[in-house]
């Protein structure tokens, strides 16, 4: 039975979760938990806060599972829920988030994570980091990000562009190395 | 996303999930929260069902059984029902008194109105319970 769960597609599991299947939803959490937590950390959340929000996002996803129609991936759908929850929390506790940001920049990088990308993201300003992560990590369109962050569309576009330029400059050697490793 | 913003290498990096050492613990925590939420819902539904059922039963037993103008066997049966009703009502009332619901009164509505309201609530709760149960199985 456990083997059968592992073999099932996300859409199938989500449909069963929508009918109340907690075991099926557990499998989805197992598959995508790290991706959602990773995105929140990349957006600038401290690990413990990221985990709390990721948990809330999955609980919300379970309750709203019937809304997931399989148009995009399940992971992308939960990531968007998590991203919106984080934005809401950040807006509510702006001061707290600012303190967390300061703490995180001095903390040691997570050895289990993608150090290159994560380190590079830390060199971005908070709005740049948020906009780039929402765009490339959560797959949100610029107008969506503008609405979620309550920023003008042009501002979001320039944050994303500046953030990407910085990331490209920072990640260039790593990308080259990565390509070499793939070829070899 | 405009063409100059699309960078396959960056897309690939974002698509890779970091391997977090406590992934199993995270999954277990979410599953525990889901389980807890479900238990609370089942408990609330159960309590609501019991309270609604008791109130409905009490209201049903307060119906006056008319024995006037009936034949002898009907009158006897009516008296019997009335006696049973009185005993059951007293038992339910004492039970309600013990849980602090003895003085529950719903305005100026009569017994039948209250009965149907309580019965409707009970059916709704039972339907919700059946739906929930079907989801569990």
Interface residues (C-beta under 8 A of the other chain):
Chain A: X19 X20 X21 X22 X25 X26 X29 X30 X32 X33 X34 X35 X37 X38 X41 X42 X51 X54 X55 X58 X59 X62 X110 X112 X113 X114 X116 X117 X118 X133 X135 X136 X137 X141 X142 X160 X161 X164 X167 X168 X171 X175 X178 X179
Chain B: X1 X4 X5 X7 X9 X10 X11 X13 X14 X16 X17 X18 X19 X20 X21 X23 X24 X26 X27 X29 X30 X31 X33 X34 X35 X37 X38 X132 X134 X135 X136
